[in-house]
């Protein structure tokens, strides 16, 4: 990814049961991938869920935040899926990784 770019970190704890959560999460990921400025996404969902989406700029993040389907999913999340969540928006200036399969 070309730097700098932005990361939106969504950390949450869930309520009991799926209640359509997995299907909606998949739909929101597919929808986000169509948004201009979207770069990628990573997620881990256990006791605490963490989803990190990557964006080219703050304007792209603001546009995604206003997306009507995303807005409906957010409202349903507040009503049915989450007991707590926090959103952090961070500027990524540097990155590195370890990968045993890369020479």
Secondary structure, DSSP 8 states (H G I E B T S, - for coil): --SSEEEEEEEEEE-SS-TTHHHHHHHHHHHHHTSTTEEEEEEEESSSEEEEEEESSHHHHHHHHH-HHHHHHHHHIIIIIEEEEEEEEEEE-------TT--
